[in-house]
Amino acid sequence: MCRPVAPRVESADEDVMMSCDSDRWLVVGLGNPGAGYADTWHNMGRIAVSVLAERHGLLLSKRRFQGITAEGRISSERVLLLQPETFMNLSGNSVASAMAYYDIAPERLIVLYDDFDLPLGYLRIRNQGSAGGHNGMKSILNHVRYEHFLRIRIGIGPVRGGDSVAFVLSRFPNEDKETVSDALSDAADAVELLLAGEVQRAMERFNRKGPPQLRLQEPQRD
């Protein structure tokens, strides 16, 4: 069971650190379940975990913790991959259940999710912070009650059509599918670096670079 550990400096505003026994990592891809939500912008985190699982020969098939899971090793680390089946707004129920069962500390949690405030094709990696208006992250923070865990935001912006809810639940248009594929591959690369303990390297590699279609674009010739 995770145990609270007093902060080094006494402060009413300082978070209480958690000490747990498991050496597993929990990698969570947020999204909505069901064929009706497949290939929608709000499922970018969920799809990224599928890409990661396929890359490492892990089968996302076992239903537990109110989600779909796979277990194995990535970057020599034991991992539990989780795609919550609770719908986005209740993602924290699934994540908290898996963390409690395996005694996983928040510091060994990685969450992947979409962000329409970030341009399409960009990634941002952080090890703490607020939900930023994302309902899945709000639910996780409400259950974990500790904001110091790794998260990978996958850019899907800008919102097209003016209605953000309708946009995130819409499917990728054909013209964006190549950029989406490159971004998902980048997200899987980022998870591998984080699991290998290369947090700073992952941030330097992905937080400062442009979207895939701009990185790969050939210079124009007269």
C-alpha positions as CSV (number, residue, x, y, z in Angstrom):
1,M,0.0,0.0,0.0
2,C,1.2,3.5,-0.8
3,R,2.2,5.4,2.3
4,P,2.4,9.2,2.8
5,V,5.8,10.6,3.4
6,A,6.3,14.0,5.1
7,P,7.9,16.7,2.9
8,R,11.5,17.7,3.7
9,V,10.3,21.2,4.7
10,E,7.2,21.7,6.7
11,S,4.7,23.7,4.7
12,A,0.9,23.7,4.7
13,D,1.0,24.3,0.9
14,E,3.5,21.6,0.0
15,D,2.3,18.3,-1.4
16,V,2.7,15.1,0.5
17,M,4.9,12.6,-1.3
18,M,3.8,9.0,-1.7
19,S,5.9,5.9,-1.1
20,C,4.9,2.7,-2.7
21,D,6.4,-0.8,-3.1
22,S,5.8,-1.6,-6.8
23,D,8.5,-1.4,-9.4
24,R,5.9,-1.3,-12.2
25,W,5.2,1.7,-14.4
26,L,1.6,2.5,-15.3
27,V,1.2,4.0,-18.8
28,V,-2.3,5.3,-19.5
29,G,-3.8,6.4,-22.8
30,L,-6.9,8.5,-22.3
31,G,-9.9,8.3,-24.7
32,N,-13.4,7.0,-25.1
33,P,-14.2,3.3,-25.7
34,G,-16.2,1.9,-28.6
35,A,-16.0,1.9,-32.3
36,G,-18.0,5.2,-32.5
37,Y,-15.0,7.0,-31.0
38,A,-12.2,5.3,-32.9
39,D,-9.9,7.7,-34.8
40,T,-11.3,10.8,-33.0
41,W,-9.1,13.6,-31.8
42,H,-10.1,12.9,-28.1
43,N,-8.6,9.4,-28.4
44,M,-5.1,10.4,-29.3
45,G,-3.7,9.2,-26.0
46,R,-5.6,5.9,-26.2
47,I,-4.3,5.3,-29.8
48,A,-0.7,6.2,-28.8
49,V,-0.8,3.4,-26.2
50,S,-2.0,1.0,-28.9
51,V,0.9,2.1,-31.0
52,L,3.3,1.5,-28.1
53,A,1.8,-1.9,-27.4
54,E,2.1,-3.0,-31.0
55,R,5.7,-1.9,-31.2
56,H,6.7,-4.0,-28.3
57,G,4.5,-7.0,-29.1
58,L,2.1,-6.5,-26.1
59,L,-1.6,-7.4,-26.6
60,L,-4.1,-5.0,-25.1
61,S,-6.8,-7.5,-24.4
62,K,-7.2,-8.2,-20.6
63,R,-10.2,-6.4,-19.2
64,R,-9.7,-5.2,-15.6
65,F,-9.5,-2.0,-13.6
66,Q,-12.4,-0.7,-15.7
67,G,-10.2,-0.7,-18.7
68,I,-8.2,-2.8,-21.2
69,T,-4.7,-3.7,-20.2
70,A,-1.4,-5.3,-21.3
71,E,1.7,-6.2,-19.3
72,G,5.3,-6.6,-20.3
73,R,8.6,-4.9,-20.5
74,I,9.6,-1.7,-22.3
75,S,13.1,-0.2,-22.0
76,S,13.8,-3.1,-19.6
77,E,11.1,-1.8,-17.2
78,R,8.0,-3.6,-16.1
79,V,4.9,-1.9,-17.4
80,L,1.2,-2.0,-17.2
81,L,-0.5,-0.4,-20.2
82,L,-4.0,0.8,-19.5
83,Q,-6.8,2.2,-21.7
84,P,-9.7,3.2,-19.4
85,E,-13.1,2.1,-20.6
86,T,-14.9,4.5,-18.2
87,F,-15.3,7.3,-20.8
88,M,-13.1,10.3,-20.5
89,N,-14.7,12.1,-17.5
90,L,-14.3,9.1,-15.2
91,S,-10.8,8.0,-16.2
92,G,-9.5,8.5,-12.7
93,N,-11.6,5.6,-11.5
94,S,-9.7,3.2,-13.7
95,V,-6.3,4.7,-13.1
96,A,-6.8,4.8,-9.3
97,S,-7.9,1.1,-9.3
98,A,-4.8,0.0,-11.2
99,M,-2.5,2.0,-9.0
100,A,-4.0,0.7,-5.8
101,Y,-3.9,-3.0,-6.9
102,Y,-0.3,-2.9,-7.9
103,D,0.9,-0.3,-5.3
104,I,2.1,2.0,-8.0
105,A,3.5,5.4,-6.9
106,P,2.3,8.5,-8.8
107,E,6.0,9.1,-9.8
108,R,5.7,5.9,-11.9
109,L,2.6,7.0,-13.7
110,I,2.7,8.3,-17.3
111,V,-0.5,9.7,-18.9
112,L,-1.0,10.4,-22.6
113,Y,-3.8,12.6,-23.8
114,D,-4.9,15.1,-26.4
115,D,-4.6,18.9,-26.2
116,F,-6.3,21.3,-28.6
117,D,-4.3,24.2,-27.2
118,L,-1.2,22.6,-28.7
119,P,-0.8,22.7,-32.5
120,L,-1.3,19.4,-34.3
121,G,1.9,17.3,-34.4
122,Y,3.5,18.9,-31.3
123,L,4.2,17.1,-28.0
124,R,4.7,18.6,-24.6
125,I,6.1,16.5,-21.7
126,R,5.7,17.6,-18.1
127,N,6.2,16.0,-14.7
128,Q,3.6,18.1,-12.9
129,G,0.8,20.6,-13.4
130,S,-2.9,21.1,-13.5
131,A,-5.5,19.4,-15.8
132,G,-5.5,22.4,-18.1
133,G,-9.2,22.0,-18.8
134,H,-8.9,18.3,-19.8
135,N,-11.7,16.3,-18.2
136,G,-9.8,13.1,-18.2
137,M,-6.9,14.7,-16.4
138,K,-9.2,16.4,-14.0
139,S,-10.6,13.0,-13.0
140,I,-7.1,11.5,-12.5
141,L,-5.9,14.4,-10.4
142,N,-9.1,14.2,-8.3
143,H,-8.4,10.5,-7.6
144,V,-4.6,10.5,-7.3
145,R,-4.6,13.8,-5.4
146,Y,-1.0,14.4,-6.3
147,E,0.1,16.3,-9.4
148,H,3.7,15.1,-9.6
149,F,3.5,12.5,-12.4
150,L,4.6,12.4,-16.0
151,R,2.2,13.4,-18.7
152,I,2.5,13.6,-22.5
153,R,0.2,16.1,-24.2
154,I,-0.4,15.4,-27.9
155,G,-1.3,18.4,-29.9
156,I,-4.5,18.4,-32.0
157,G,-5.1,22.1,-32.4
158,P,-6.3,24.4,-33.4
159,V,-10.0,23.8,-32.9
160,R,-11.8,23.8,-36.2
161,G,-15.4,24.8,-36.5
162,G,-15.6,26.8,-33.3
163,D,-17.2,24.1,-31.1
164,S,-14.4,22.4,-29.1
165,V,-16.6,19.5,-27.9
166,A,-17.8,18.7,-31.5
167,F,-14.2,19.0,-32.7
168,V,-12.5,16.6,-30.2
169,L,-15.2,14.0,-30.9
170,S,-14.8,14.3,-34.7
171,R,-12.6,11.9,-36.7
172,F,-9.2,12.8,-38.3
173,P,-9.6,14.1,-41.8
174,N,-7.6,12.3,-44.5
175,E,-5.3,15.2,-45.0
176,D,-4.1,15.1,-41.3
177,K,-3.6,11.3,-41.0
178,E,0.1,11.4,-41.9
179,T,0.8,14.1,-39.3
180,V,-1.3,12.2,-36.7
181,S,0.7,9.0,-37.4
182,D,4.0,10.8,-36.9
183,A,2.8,12.4,-33.7
184,L,1.7,9.0,-32.3
185,S,5.0,7.5,-33.2
186,D,6.7,10.4,-31.4
187,A,4.5,9.9,-28.3
188,A,5.6,6.2,-28.2
189,D,9.2,7.2,-28.5
190,A,8.8,9.7,-25.7
191,V,7.3,7.0,-23.4
192,E,10.3,4.8,-24.1
193,L,12.7,7.5,-23.1
194,L,10.7,8.3,-19.9
195,L,10.7,4.6,-18.9
196,A,14.5,4.5,-19.5
197,G,14.9,7.4,-17.0
198,E,15.7,9.9,-19.8
199,V,13.2,12.5,-18.7
200,Q,15.4,15.5,-19.5
201,R,16.4,14.0,-22.8
202,A,12.8,13.4,-23.7
203,M,11.8,17.0,-22.9
204,E,14.7,18.4,-24.9
205,R,13.9,16.2,-27.9
206,F,10.2,16.7,-28.0
207,N,9.3,19.9,-26.2
208,R,11.3,22.2,-28.5
209,K,10.6,20.7,-31.9
210,G,8.0,21.5,-34.5
211,P,5.3,19.2,-35.9
212,P,6.4,16.2,-38.0
213,Q,5.2,17.7,-41.3
214,L,7.4,20.7,-40.8
215,R,10.4,18.8,-39.5
216,L,10.3,16.5,-42.6
217,Q,9.5,19.2,-45.2
218,E,12.1,19.6,-47.9
219,P,13.4,23.1,-48.5
220,Q,11.7,24.8,-51.4
221,R,13.8,25.5,-54.5
222,D,13.4,28.3,-56.9
